[in-house]
């Protein structure tokens, strides 16, 4: 799209902190944890410290003969140093492969095999506790940032090392590999370029510039391997915003951090925001300074938006909804005020960015797309990734003359607003939108922490619920809340830990449906269908 292309000189991870370090070297980056690669730095960092740390780790990688064009996977215990190591790999001209610490060792081994067994940066705990033994022998080299193990090489920074400039690669060459959420199968490896990352940054930066005028503290709880973190931090660094980065999403810990830092901007996964609803009632006011909350992963429940914005003491707090995907970045968006958050349709995810992105809805059954007959959602954006690494044919199957099929079904209103009804693979024939039903149930039952409607026994719609306090579901209230919905099977109650989820806290709906069917055929002590 034309406004994404003009003057697009790329967004380079290798020099990610350099510009901000020159402009605002003491810009604060506060963590809720210490870095495994530099615990002596503590948890209160600056942009300058991060820039130096990236340069030092890049020098260590050069000394270990990691060269431009090499692929280097990063798979270690959770922490912000995952992102810093990714930047260090890019600084030497290599291609980082960012793998979530929540992935199982078997899945990581499959992804490493897909990359033809590249260099691997990991730690002793991941190597010996989760990865298959053959990894050490099959990878080009295994570099340990902590601990030691046979057949590996230690990767340590040298504060006395002479910093060297980053190796600039062509903007159209692979610059970063991230993986999809893997809600349906083994995650796909998405190939980003410096050019596509800059194209994703632009619509988000424009929105931030228009909506956020002053200097605000940004609090981020996003997977450290997700491409969204790149653009979110890039905006904050350019604007000089203080940054709070957390890896612990538990409400109790977040309440302590936010009560002290009083962030104005919140960026997190939608399901994380649901878990943070109790912060609205904390007498310390951890949400009192919030002016905006943002989420680009899935639509967020209106109840959650109302809870968080309702706790703000700012004059006009708002929610910025961005609809996107790992493969294309954000494609549509809208802002919702506190006054309209509950009346707004949670399935309405917004409008394309003029001159930057485009969206269309294609007939699914030969009928014009509408609320009763959602069509296939397709988008165009220069933020689209290059391909799936090792699976280009699979990537090309989702393209139609430059239009990328999102894998969702929905429709557009007469005003052009895009409504997302369901994932293509999650459509339950004859039921309507499962996501819309979930929004309604969440809005009427404050006791729910999560509700997911999936096809259960014989394909019948079956709600799976998680209550906030773990107590039994109130069936009287449930029947009242579900009265206007199409018939469903009795709800099945699980704990949050029992829900299969991705690195970005999405529920793996297909796996959940399979678990329900298995419990139906082979009931065990953990099967807890709620009696009606």
MARMARSE-819151 format. One record per residue (C-alpha): residue in three letters; y, z, x. Coordinates in Angstrom, 2 decimals. Layout:
N
<'ala'; <Y; Z; X>>,
...
//
This chain:
532
<'unk'; <0.00; 0.00; 0.00>>,
<'unk'; <3.38; -1.03; 1.35>>,
<'unk'; <5.02; 2.41; 1.76>>,
<'unk'; <1.95; 3.72; 3.58>>,
<'unk'; <2.04; 0.83; 6.04>>,
<'unk'; <5.68; 0.60; 7.11>>,
<'unk'; <6.07; 2.17; 10.54>>,
<'unk'; <2.61; 3.74; 10.43>>,
<'unk'; <2.06; 4.69; 14.07>>,
<'unk'; <-0.84; 6.99; 13.29>>,
<'unk'; <-1.49; 10.72; 13.09>>,
<'unk'; <-3.25; 11.78; 16.30>>,
<'unk'; <-5.23; 15.00; 16.47>>,
<'unk'; <-5.02; 15.00; 20.26>>,
<'unk'; <-1.27; 15.65; 20.13>>,
<'unk'; <-1.32; 17.49; 16.81>>,
<'unk'; <0.58; 20.61; 17.97>>,
<'unk'; <2.67; 19.00; 20.72>>,
<'unk'; <5.69; 17.91; 18.68>>,
<'unk'; <5.96; 21.23; 16.84>>,
<'unk'; <5.55; 23.13; 20.13>>,
<'unk'; <8.61; 21.35; 21.53>>,
<'unk'; <10.66; 21.74; 18.36>>,
<'unk'; <9.64; 25.25; 17.21>>,
<'unk'; <7.45; 26.82; 19.92>>,
<'unk'; <7.48; 30.27; 18.31>>,
<'unk'; <6.50; 29.08; 14.84>>,
<'unk'; <3.96; 31.68; 13.68>>,
<'unk'; <0.30; 30.97; 12.91>>,
<'unk'; <-1.35; 34.14; 11.61>>,
<'unk'; <-5.14; 34.37; 11.32>>,
<'unk'; <-7.40; 36.88; 9.62>>,
<'unk'; <-9.79; 36.67; 12.57>>,
<'unk'; <-9.87; 36.22; 16.32>>,
<'unk'; <-10.81; 32.95; 17.99>>,
<'unk'; <-14.25; 32.83; 19.58>>,
<'unk'; <-12.91; 30.56; 22.33>>,
<'unk'; <-9.99; 32.88; 23.14>>,
<'unk'; <-10.39; 36.36; 21.57>>,
<'unk'; <-7.82; 37.77; 23.99>>,
<'unk'; <-5.08; 35.88; 22.12>>,
<'unk'; <-5.67; 38.04; 19.06>>,
<'unk'; <-4.88; 36.88; 15.54>>,
<'unk'; <-1.10; 36.43; 15.77>>,
<'unk'; <-0.56; 33.06; 17.41>>,
<'unk'; <2.27; 30.60; 17.85>>,
<'unk'; <2.33; 26.82; 17.72>>,
<'unk'; <2.96; 26.84; 21.48>>,
<'unk'; <-0.16; 28.96; 22.08>>,
<'unk'; <-2.26; 26.60; 19.97>>,
<'unk'; <-0.93; 23.56; 21.85>>,
<'unk'; <-1.78; 25.19; 25.19>>,
<'unk'; <-5.24; 26.22; 24.01>>,
<'unk'; <-6.03; 22.68; 22.85>>,
<'unk'; <-4.86; 21.29; 26.20>>,
<'unk'; <-6.96; 23.83; 28.14>>,
<'unk'; <-10.10; 23.07; 26.15>>,
<'unk'; <-9.47; 19.35; 26.59>>,
<'unk'; <-9.28; 19.86; 30.38>>,
<'unk'; <-12.58; 21.73; 30.26>>,
<'unk'; <-14.17; 18.86; 28.35>>,
<'unk'; <-12.85; 16.33; 30.89>>,
<'unk'; <-14.30; 18.41; 33.71>>,
<'unk'; <-17.67; 18.24; 31.94>>,
<'unk'; <-17.43; 14.44; 31.90>>,
<'unk'; <-16.69; 13.96; 28.21>>,
<'unk'; <-15.06; 10.55; 28.17>>,
<'unk'; <-12.99; 8.39; 25.78>>,
<'unk'; <-15.15; 6.89; 23.06>>,
<'unk'; <-17.86; 9.58; 23.30>>,
<'unk'; <-18.87; 11.28; 20.09>>,
<'unk'; <-18.71; 15.07; 20.16>>,
<'unk'; <-20.01; 17.14; 17.26>>,
<'unk'; <-18.49; 20.57; 16.59>>,
<'unk'; <-20.81; 23.00; 14.78>>,
<'unk'; <-20.19; 26.69; 15.35>>,
<'unk'; <-19.57; 29.97; 13.57>>,
<'unk'; <-16.72; 29.79; 11.09>>,
<'unk'; <-13.19; 30.11; 12.45>>,
<'unk'; <-9.95; 28.26; 13.09>>,
<'unk'; <-11.14; 27.36; 16.58>>,
<'unk'; <-13.35; 24.73; 14.91>>,
<'unk'; <-10.15; 22.80; 14.19>>,
<'unk'; <-8.69; 23.52; 17.63>>,
<'unk'; <-11.87; 22.25; 19.31>>,
<'unk'; <-11.72; 19.14; 17.12>>,
<'unk'; <-8.18; 18.51; 18.41>>,
<'unk'; <-9.32; 19.12; 22.01>>,
<'unk'; <-12.10; 16.55; 21.66>>,
<'unk'; <-9.61; 14.04; 20.30>>,
<'unk'; <-7.21; 14.80; 23.16>>,
<'unk'; <-9.62; 13.34; 25.72>>,
<'unk'; <-10.02; 10.19; 23.61>>,
<'unk'; <-13.46; 11.16; 22.29>>,
<'unk'; <-14.37; 11.07; 18.60>>,
<'unk'; <-14.88; 14.53; 17.06>>,
<'unk'; <-17.60; 14.97; 14.44>>,
<'unk'; <-16.56; 18.05; 12.44>>,
<'unk'; <-19.55; 19.77; 10.81>>,
<'unk'; <-19.23; 22.72; 8.46>>,
<'unk'; <-20.85; 25.98; 9.59>>,
<'unk'; <-22.24; 26.28; 6.05>>,
<'unk'; <-24.53; 23.28; 6.62>>,
<'unk'; <-28.14; 24.13; 7.33>>,
<'unk'; <-29.54; 23.42; 10.77>>,
<'unk'; <-31.85; 20.75; 9.36>>,
<'unk'; <-28.96; 18.87; 7.74>>,
<'unk'; <-26.94; 19.09; 10.96>>,
<'unk'; <-29.87; 17.70; 12.93>>,
<'unk'; <-30.06; 14.75; 10.51>>,
<'unk'; <-26.33; 14.07; 10.95>>,
<'unk'; <-26.63; 14.35; 14.74>>,
<'unk'; <-29.48; 11.86; 14.63>>,
<'unk'; <-27.31; 9.53; 12.56>>,
<'unk'; <-24.72; 9.71; 15.37>>,
<'unk'; <-27.41; 8.91; 17.96>>,
<'unk'; <-27.42; 12.51; 19.24>>,
<'unk'; <-23.90; 12.96; 20.67>>,
<'unk'; <-22.47; 15.82; 22.73>>,
<'unk'; <-22.66; 19.04; 20.71>>,
<'unk'; <-20.24; 21.98; 20.87>>,
<'unk'; <-21.82; 25.08; 19.37>>,
<'unk'; <-22.50; 28.75; 20.08>>,
<'unk'; <-25.55; 30.83; 20.86>>,
<'unk'; <-25.89; 32.16; 17.32>>,
<'unk'; <-25.91; 28.72; 15.69>>,
<'unk'; <-28.09; 27.17; 18.39>>,
<'unk'; <-30.82; 29.80; 18.38>>,
<'unk'; <-30.55; 30.94; 14.79>>,
<'unk'; <-30.15; 27.74; 12.77>>,
<'unk'; <-30.58; 24.52; 14.73>>,
<'unk'; <-34.04; 23.02; 15.36>>,
<'unk'; <-35.30; 23.46; 18.96>>,
<'unk'; <-35.28; 19.71; 19.70>>,
<'unk'; <-31.47; 19.61; 19.48>>,
<'unk'; <-31.07; 20.85; 23.07>>,
<'unk'; <-33.21; 18.06; 24.47>>,
<'unk'; <-32.03; 15.23; 22.25>>,
<'unk'; <-28.25; 15.69; 22.30>>,
<'unk'; <-26.34; 14.11; 25.16>>,
<'unk'; <-25.32; 17.63; 26.15>>,
<'unk'; <-25.08; 20.99; 24.38>>,
<'unk'; <-21.90; 22.90; 25.21>>,
<'unk'; <-21.77; 26.60; 24.32>>,
<'unk'; <-18.41; 28.23; 23.62>>,
<'unk'; <-20.00; 31.69; 23.45>>,
<'unk'; <-23.27; 33.09; 24.71>>,
<'unk'; <-25.83; 31.29; 26.82>>,
<'unk'; <-29.14; 29.51; 26.34>>,
<'unk'; <-31.54; 27.46; 28.41>>,
<'unk'; <-30.71; 23.76; 28.62>>,
<'unk'; <-27.04; 24.24; 27.70>>,
<'unk'; <-23.71; 24.16; 29.54>>,
<'unk'; <-20.97; 26.76; 29.03>>,
<'unk'; <-17.65; 25.45; 27.71>>,
<'unk'; <-14.84; 27.80; 28.74>>,
<'unk'; <-11.10; 27.32; 28.99>>,
<'unk'; <-9.24; 27.69; 32.27>>,
<'unk'; <-5.69; 29.02; 31.70>>,
<'unk'; <-4.81; 27.84; 35.23>>,
<'unk'; <-5.89; 24.25; 34.57>>,
<'unk'; <-3.15; 21.67; 34.97>>,
<'unk'; <-2.45; 20.24; 31.49>>,
<'unk'; <-2.89; 16.51; 31.14>>,
<'unk'; <-1.45; 14.23; 28.44>>,
<'unk'; <-3.66; 13.25; 25.55>>,
<'unk'; <-5.48; 9.94; 25.64>>,
<'unk'; <-3.92; 7.72; 23.00>>,
<'unk'; <-6.37; 5.42; 21.23>>,
<'unk'; <-5.69; 2.49; 18.94>>,
<'unk'; <-4.62; 3.54; 15.46>>,
<'unk'; <-7.38; 1.50; 13.85>>,
<'unk'; <-10.22; 2.96; 15.94>>,
<'unk'; <-12.40; 5.86; 14.73>>,
<'unk'; <-10.47; 9.09; 15.35>>,
<'unk'; <-12.39; 11.69; 13.34>>,
<'unk'; <-15.70; 11.98; 11.50>>,
<'unk'; <-15.92; 14.46; 8.64>>,
<'unk'; <-18.66; 14.80; 6.06>>,
<'unk'; <-18.66; 14.62; 2.29>>,
<'unk'; <-19.48; 17.67; 0.22>>,
<'unk'; <-23.07; 16.56; -0.26>>,
<'unk'; <-23.21; 17.48; -3.94>>,
<'unk'; <-25.89; 14.85; -4.58>>,
<'unk'; <-27.81; 14.45; -1.29>>,
<'unk'; <-27.44; 14.61; 2.50>>,
<'unk'; <-23.70; 14.45; 3.26>>,
<'unk'; <-22.23; 11.14; 4.36>>,
<'unk'; <-20.18; 10.90; 7.54>>,
<'unk'; <-16.70; 9.58; 6.74>>,
<'unk'; <-14.92; 7.67; 9.52>>,
<'unk'; <-11.16; 8.32; 9.63>>,
<'unk'; <-8.61; 6.57; 11.82>>,
<'unk'; <-5.21; 7.75; 13.03>>,
<'unk'; <-3.71; 5.14; 10.72>>,
<'unk'; <-5.61; 6.28; 7.61>>,
<'unk'; <-4.74; 9.93; 8.31>>,
<'unk'; <-1.03; 9.07; 8.52>>,
<'unk'; <-1.30; 7.08; 5.26>>,
<'unk'; <-2.77; 10.17; 3.56>>,
<'unk'; <-0.06; 12.38; 4.99>>,
<'unk'; <2.82; 10.34; 3.58>>,
<'unk'; <2.45; 10.86; -0.19>>,
<'unk'; <1.80; 14.56; 0.33>>,
<'unk'; <4.77; 14.92; 2.67>>,
<'unk'; <6.98; 13.10; 0.14>>,
<'unk'; <5.88; 15.44; -2.64>>,
<'unk'; <6.49; 18.50; -0.47>>,
<'unk'; <9.93; 17.24; 0.53>>,
<'unk'; <10.95; 16.67; -3.09>>,
<'unk'; <9.54; 19.89; -4.53>>,
<'unk'; <9.92; 22.43; -1.71>>,
<'unk'; <13.43; 22.63; -0.33>>,
<'unk'; <13.51; 25.88; 1.61>>,
<'unk'; <11.40; 27.45; 4.35>>,
<'unk'; <8.22; 28.97; 2.93>>,
<'unk'; <5.14; 30.64; 4.37>>,
<'unk'; <2.01; 28.53; 3.78>>,
<'unk'; <-1.30; 30.35; 3.23>>,
<'unk'; <-4.37; 28.16; 3.67>>,
<'unk'; <-7.99; 28.80; 2.74>>,
<'unk'; <-9.59; 25.39; 3.28>>,
<'unk'; <-12.76; 24.40; 5.10>>,
<'unk'; <-11.89; 23.98; 8.79>>,
<'unk'; <-13.76; 20.67; 8.92>>,
<'unk'; <-12.10; 19.03; 5.90>>,
<'unk'; <-9.57; 16.22; 6.36>>,
<'unk'; <-7.28; 18.01; 3.89>>,
<'unk'; <-6.59; 20.65; 6.55>>,
<'unk'; <-5.14; 17.95; 8.82>>,
<'unk'; <-2.48; 16.84; 6.35>>,
<'unk'; <-1.68; 20.33; 5.04>>,
<'unk'; <-1.03; 21.67; 8.54>>,
<'unk'; <0.82; 18.52; 9.59>>,
<'unk'; <3.34; 19.04; 6.79>>,
<'unk'; <3.79; 22.73; 7.64>>,
<'unk'; <4.23; 22.02; 11.36>>,
<'unk'; <6.83; 19.35; 10.72>>,
<'unk'; <8.78; 21.60; 8.34>>,
<'unk'; <8.55; 24.68; 10.57>>,
<'unk'; <6.74; 26.74; 7.93>>,
<'unk'; <5.02; 29.95; 9.10>>,
<'unk'; <1.29; 29.52; 8.49>>,
<'unk'; <-1.37; 32.02; 7.41>>,
<'unk'; <-4.95; 30.77; 7.88>>,
<'unk'; <-7.91; 32.70; 6.51>>,
<'unk'; <-11.66; 32.31; 6.65>>,
<'unk'; <-12.45; 35.29; 4.42>>,
<'unk'; <-11.79; 34.35; 0.78>>,
<'unk'; <-12.83; 37.64; -0.81>>,
<'unk'; <-10.10; 38.88; -3.19>>,
<'unk'; <-9.93; 42.32; -1.60>>,
<'unk'; <-9.25; 40.95; 1.89>>,
<'unk'; <-6.88; 38.25; 0.64>>,
<'unk'; <-4.89; 40.82; -1.37>>,
<'unk'; <-4.29; 42.83; 1.82>>,
<'unk'; <-3.18; 39.77; 3.77>>,
<'unk'; <-0.93; 38.35; 1.06>>,
<'unk'; <0.64; 41.76; 0.33>>,
<'unk'; <1.79; 41.82; 3.95>>,
<'unk'; <2.72; 38.14; 4.50>>,
<'unk'; <3.98; 37.30; 0.96>>,
<'unk'; <3.22; 33.55; 1.12>>,
<'unk'; <5.28; 31.10; -0.91>>,
<'unk'; <2.76; 28.24; -0.79>>,
<'unk'; <-0.98; 28.53; -1.45>>,
<'unk'; <-3.56; 25.87; -0.55>>,
<'unk'; <-7.21; 26.53; -1.42>>,
<'unk'; <-10.27; 25.16; -3.15>>,
<'unk'; <-10.15; 25.37; -6.99>>,
<'unk'; <-13.08; 27.78; -7.17>>,
<'unk'; <-11.38; 29.98; -4.57>>,
<'unk'; <-8.32; 30.23; -6.79>>,
<'unk'; <-10.58; 31.40; -9.64>>,
<'unk'; <-11.86; 34.22; -7.43>>,
<'unk'; <-8.26; 35.15; -6.60>>,
<'unk'; <-7.22; 35.73; -10.23>>,
<'unk'; <-7.49; 39.57; -9.87>>,
<'unk'; <-4.68; 39.42; -7.29>>,
<'unk'; <-2.30; 38.91; -10.21>>,
<'unk'; <-2.83; 42.55; -11.25>>,
<'unk'; <-2.48; 44.08; -7.77>>,
<'unk'; <0.50; 46.51; -7.80>>,
<'unk'; <1.46; 45.45; -4.25>>,
<'unk'; <2.42; 42.01; -5.58>>,
<'unk'; <0.45; 39.75; -3.19>>,
<'unk'; <1.36; 36.75; -5.39>>,
<'unk'; <4.93; 37.81; -6.16>>,
<'unk'; <6.54; 35.30; -3.79>>,
<'unk'; <4.40; 32.27; -4.71>>,
<'unk'; <6.49; 29.23; -5.54>>,
<'unk'; <3.69; 26.65; -5.46>>,
<'unk'; <-0.08; 26.42; -5.42>>,
<'unk'; <-1.79; 23.23; -4.40>>,
<'unk'; <-5.32; 21.89; -4.59>>,
<'unk'; <-6.63; 18.41; -3.83>>,
<'unk'; <-10.36; 18.85; -4.27>>,
<'unk'; <-11.01; 19.11; -8.02>>,
<'unk'; <-9.01; 19.78; -11.16>>,
<'unk'; <-8.30; 23.48; -11.51>>,
<'unk'; <-8.78; 25.50; -14.71>>,
<'unk'; <-5.52; 26.03; -16.66>>,
<'unk'; <-6.36; 29.72; -17.04>>,
<'unk'; <-6.37; 30.13; -13.28>>,
<'unk'; <-3.03; 28.37; -12.87>>,
<'unk'; <-1.49; 30.62; -15.52>>,
<'unk'; <-2.84; 33.79; -13.92>>,
<'unk'; <-1.53; 32.99; -10.45>>,
<'unk'; <1.82; 31.53; -11.46>>,
<'unk'; <2.28; 34.32; -13.98>>,
<'unk'; <2.18; 36.88; -11.17>>,
<'unk'; <5.03; 35.18; -9.29>>,
<'unk'; <8.54; 36.59; -9.42>>,
<'unk'; <10.03; 33.32; -8.26>>,
<'unk'; <12.30; 31.52; -10.73>>,
<'unk'; <10.36; 28.25; -11.11>>,
<'unk'; <6.85; 28.45; -9.62>>,
<'unk'; <4.67; 25.38; -10.10>>,
<'unk'; <1.20; 23.99; -9.52>>,
<'unk'; <0.82; 20.73; -7.59>>,
<'unk'; <-2.37; 19.01; -8.70>>,
<'unk'; <-3.61; 16.23; -6.38>>,
<'unk'; <-6.69; 14.17; -7.20>>,
<'unk'; <-8.46; 12.65; -4.25>>,
<'unk'; <-11.63; 12.36; -2.24>>,
<'unk'; <-12.74; 12.63; 1.38>>,
<'unk'; <-13.03; 8.85; 1.54>>,
<'unk'; <-9.51; 7.99; 0.32>>,
<'unk'; <-7.32; 11.08; 0.42>>,
<'unk'; <-4.97; 11.99; -2.46>>,
<'unk'; <-4.43; 9.17; -4.94>>,
<'unk'; <-2.68; 10.69; -7.97>>,
<'unk'; <-0.79; 13.89; -8.60>>,
<'unk'; <1.37; 15.90; -10.96>>,
<'unk'; <3.30; 19.16; -11.01>>,
<'unk'; <2.88; 21.76; -13.77>>,
<'unk'; <5.31; 24.60; -14.38>>,
<'unk'; <4.40; 28.15; -15.35>>,
<'unk'; <5.71; 27.48; -18.86>>,
<'unk'; <3.41; 24.49; -19.42>>,
<'unk'; <0.34; 25.52; -17.43>>,
<'unk'; <-1.73; 26.78; -20.37>>,
<'unk'; <-0.68; 24.01; -22.75>>,
<'unk'; <-1.40; 21.31; -20.17>>,
<'unk'; <-4.69; 19.43; -20.29>>,
<'unk'; <-6.73; 20.51; -17.28>>,
<'unk'; <-8.44; 17.12; -17.22>>,
<'unk'; <-5.11; 15.33; -16.68>>,
<'unk'; <-4.86; 15.01; -12.89>>,
<'unk'; <-1.67; 12.96; -12.71>>,
<'unk'; <-0.10; 9.63; -11.81>>,
<'unk'; <-0.36; 7.33; -8.75>>,
<'unk'; <2.28; 7.57; -6.02>>,
<'unk'; <4.60; 4.55; -6.46>>,
<'unk'; <4.25; 2.10; -3.59>>,
<'unk'; <1.51; 4.18; -2.00>>,
<'unk'; <-1.54; 4.40; -4.27>>,
<'unk'; <-2.87; 2.64; -7.36>>,
<'unk'; <-5.51; 3.54; -9.96>>,
<'unk'; <-7.43; 1.70; -12.64>>,
<'unk'; <-10.22; 2.54; -15.07>>,
<'unk'; <-12.98; -0.05; -15.50>>,
<'unk'; <-15.11; -0.52; -18.62>>,
<'unk'; <-18.41; 1.30; -18.40>>,
<'unk'; <-20.19; 0.05; -21.54>>,
<'unk'; <-18.11; -2.98; -22.42>>,
<'unk'; <-15.69; -0.87; -24.47>>,
<'unk'; <-12.08; -0.06; -23.65>>,
<'unk'; <-11.98; 3.26; -21.76>>,
<'unk'; <-10.80; 6.20; -23.84>>,
<'unk'; <-11.58; 9.87; -24.49>>,
<'unk'; <-14.85; 8.98; -26.22>>,
<'unk'; <-15.84; 6.20; -23.80>>,
<'unk'; <-14.63; 7.08; -20.30>>,
<'unk'; <-14.74; 4.29; -17.74>>,
<'unk'; <-15.24; 4.13; -13.99>>,
<'unk'; <-12.23; 5.36; -11.98>>,
<'unk'; <-11.21; 3.11; -9.08>>,
<'unk'; <-8.28; 3.52; -6.66>>,
<'unk'; <-6.45; 1.72; -3.87>>,
<'unk'; <-4.88; 3.44; -0.88>>,
<'unk'; <-4.32; 2.77; 2.82>>,
<'unk'; <-5.63; 6.29; 3.30>>,
<'unk'; <-9.11; 4.94; 2.65>>,
<'unk'; <-11.56; 5.69; 5.43>>,
<'unk'; <-13.01; 2.98; 7.64>>,
<'unk'; <-16.64; 3.37; 6.59>>,
<'unk'; <-19.58; 5.76; 6.39>>,
<'unk'; <-20.88; 6.12; 9.92>>,
<'unk'; <-24.30; 4.47; 10.15>>,
<'unk'; <-24.22; 3.58; 6.42>>,
<'unk'; <-21.71; 0.75; 6.11>>,
<'unk'; <-23.73; -1.05; 3.42>>,
<'unk'; <-23.56; 2.11; 1.29>>,
<'unk'; <-19.79; 2.26; 1.81>>,
<'unk'; <-19.28; -1.39; 0.90>>,
<'unk'; <-21.20; -0.93; -2.37>>,
<'unk'; <-18.36; 1.29; -3.61>>,
<'unk'; <-15.71; -1.36; -2.91>>,
<'unk'; <-14.59; -4.10; -5.29>>,
<'unk'; <-11.93; -6.38; -3.81>>,
<'unk'; <-10.19; -3.43; -2.16>>,
<'unk'; <-10.68; -1.03; -5.09>>,
<'unk'; <-12.66; 2.11; -4.25>>,
<'unk'; <-14.93; 3.59; -6.93>>,
<'unk'; <-14.44; 7.34; -6.97>>,
<'unk'; <-17.75; 8.23; -8.59>>,
<'unk'; <-15.95; 9.78; -11.56>>,
<'unk'; <-15.49; 8.61; -15.13>>,
<'unk'; <-12.32; 9.03; -17.15>>,
<'unk'; <-9.47; 7.23; -18.88>>,
<'unk'; <-5.69; 6.80; -18.79>>,
<'unk'; <-3.35; 7.85; -21.56>>,
<'unk'; <-0.68; 5.59; -23.03>>,
<'unk'; <1.75; 7.18; -20.55>>,
<'unk'; <-0.50; 6.34; -17.61>>,
<'unk'; <-1.82; 9.83; -16.85>>,
<'unk'; <-5.32; 9.76; -15.38>>,
<'unk'; <-7.87; 12.01; -17.09>>,
<'unk'; <-11.12; 12.82; -15.28>>,
<'unk'; <-14.01; 13.50; -17.68>>,
<'unk'; <-17.05; 13.94; -15.42>>,
<'unk'; <-18.79; 12.76; -12.30>>,
<'unk'; <-20.79; 9.59; -13.03>>,
<'unk'; <-24.06; 11.32; -12.15>>,
<'unk'; <-23.24; 14.37; -14.29>>,
<'unk'; <-22.57; 12.64; -17.63>>,
<'unk'; <-24.62; 14.21; -20.44>>,
<'unk'; <-25.16; 11.56; -23.14>>,
<'unk'; <-23.74; 12.55; -26.53>>,
<'unk'; <-22.09; 15.74; -25.32>>,
<'unk'; <-18.63; 14.61; -24.27>>,
<'unk'; <-16.84; 15.89; -21.17>>,
<'unk'; <-18.67; 18.80; -19.57>>,
<'unk'; <-15.58; 19.56; -17.45>>,
<'unk'; <-13.40; 19.76; -20.55>>,
<'unk'; <-15.89; 22.10; -22.20>>,
<'unk'; <-15.85; 24.30; -19.11>>,
<'unk'; <-12.04; 24.45; -19.17>>,
<'unk'; <-12.09; 25.56; -22.80>>,
<'unk'; <-14.70; 28.24; -22.21>>,
<'unk'; <-12.88; 29.58; -19.14>>,
<'unk'; <-9.60; 29.73; -21.05>>,
<'unk'; <-11.16; 31.75; -23.89>>,
<'unk'; <-13.36; 34.12; -21.88>>,
<'unk'; <-11.54; 36.07; -19.17>>,
<'unk'; <-14.82; 37.69; -18.18>>,
<'unk'; <-16.12; 34.40; -16.77>>,
<'unk'; <-15.86; 33.73; -13.06>>,
<'unk'; <-17.66; 30.39; -13.40>>,
<'unk'; <-19.26; 28.24; -16.07>>,
<'unk'; <-21.07; 24.97; -15.42>>,
<'unk'; <-22.63; 22.77; -18.09>>,
<'unk'; <-25.59; 20.77; -16.77>>,
<'unk'; <-28.56; 18.98; -18.36>>,
<'unk'; <-31.38; 21.49; -18.61>>,
<'unk'; <-34.79; 21.22; -20.25>>,
<'unk'; <-35.24; 17.75; -21.79>>,
<'unk'; <-31.70; 16.87; -20.72>>,
<'unk'; <-30.07; 19.23; -23.24>>,
<'unk'; <-26.64; 20.56; -22.22>>,
<'unk'; <-27.15; 24.02; -20.76>>,
<'unk'; <-24.27; 26.30; -19.74>>,
<'unk'; <-24.76; 28.36; -16.60>>,
<'unk'; <-22.39; 31.33; -16.45>>,
<'unk'; <-21.27; 33.84; -13.84>>,
<'unk'; <-19.37; 36.92; -15.03>>,
<'unk'; <-16.62; 38.39; -12.89>>,
<'unk'; <-18.08; 41.90; -12.70>>,
<'unk'; <-21.73; 40.84; -12.78>>,
<'unk'; <-22.22; 42.50; -16.16>>,
<'unk'; <-24.04; 40.88; -19.10>>,
<'unk'; <-22.30; 38.14; -21.02>>,
<'unk'; <-20.86; 39.17; -24.39>>,
<'unk'; <-22.77; 36.80; -26.70>>,
<'unk'; <-20.55; 37.47; -29.71>>,
<'unk'; <-17.49; 36.39; -27.77>>,
<'unk'; <-19.45; 33.48; -26.30>>,
<'unk'; <-20.39; 32.12; -29.73>>,
<'unk'; <-16.75; 32.31; -30.85>>,
<'unk'; <-15.54; 30.52; -27.72>>,
<'unk'; <-18.17; 27.77; -27.98>>,
<'unk'; <-17.87; 27.21; -31.74>>,
<'unk'; <-15.80; 24.02; -31.42>>,
<'unk'; <-18.03; 22.44; -28.80>>,
<'unk'; <-21.08; 20.24; -29.29>>,
<'unk'; <-24.36; 22.19; -29.57>>,
<'unk'; <-25.67; 23.63; -26.31>>,
<'unk'; <-28.72; 25.59; -25.26>>,
<'unk'; <-28.34; 29.37; -24.81>>,
<'unk'; <-26.35; 30.22; -21.67>>,
<'unk'; <-28.18; 31.09; -18.48>>,
<'unk'; <-26.55; 33.86; -16.46>>,
<'unk'; <-26.66; 33.85; -12.65>>,
<'unk'; <-24.81; 35.62; -9.88>>,
<'unk'; <-22.28; 33.72; -7.79>>,
<'unk'; <-24.62; 33.79; -4.80>>,
<'unk'; <-27.33; 32.08; -6.83>>,
<'unk'; <-25.14; 29.02; -7.51>>,
<'unk'; <-25.84; 26.22; -5.01>>,
<'unk'; <-22.40; 25.35; -3.58>>,
<'unk'; <-20.89; 23.06; -0.96>>,
<'unk'; <-18.60; 23.87; 1.98>>,
<'unk'; <-15.61; 23.40; -0.33>>,
<'unk'; <-17.08; 25.77; -2.97>>,
<'unk'; <-18.07; 22.96; -5.35>>,
<'unk'; <-21.17; 23.63; -7.44>>,
<'unk'; <-24.03; 21.29; -6.59>>,
<'unk'; <-24.63; 20.30; -10.19>>,
<'unk'; <-27.70; 18.14; -9.65>>,
<'unk'; <-29.39; 20.85; -7.61>>,
<'unk'; <-28.42; 23.46; -10.23>>,
<'unk'; <-29.94; 21.30; -12.98>>,
<'unk'; <-33.09; 20.94; -10.93>>,
<'unk'; <-33.27; 24.72; -10.43>>,
<'unk'; <-33.00; 25.25; -14.19>>,
<'unk'; <-35.78; 22.78; -14.89>>,
<'unk'; <-37.98; 24.45; -12.27>>,
<'unk'; <-37.36; 27.85; -13.85>>,
<'unk'; <-38.26; 26.46; -17.26>>,
<'unk'; <-41.61; 25.11; -16.06>>,
<'unk'; <-42.39; 28.07; -13.79>>,
<'unk'; <-40.53; 31.15; -15.07>>,
<'unk'; <-40.18; 33.95; -12.56>>,
<'unk'; <-38.47; 37.30; -12.28>>,
<'unk'; <-35.12; 35.70; -11.35>>,
<'unk'; <-34.92; 33.47; -14.41>>,
<'unk'; <-32.42; 35.11; -16.76>>,
<'unk'; <-31.79; 32.97; -19.84>>,
<'unk'; <-29.49; 34.89; -22.15>>,
<'unk'; <-31.12; 35.54; -25.50>>,
<'unk'; <-29.26; 34.50; -28.65>>,
//
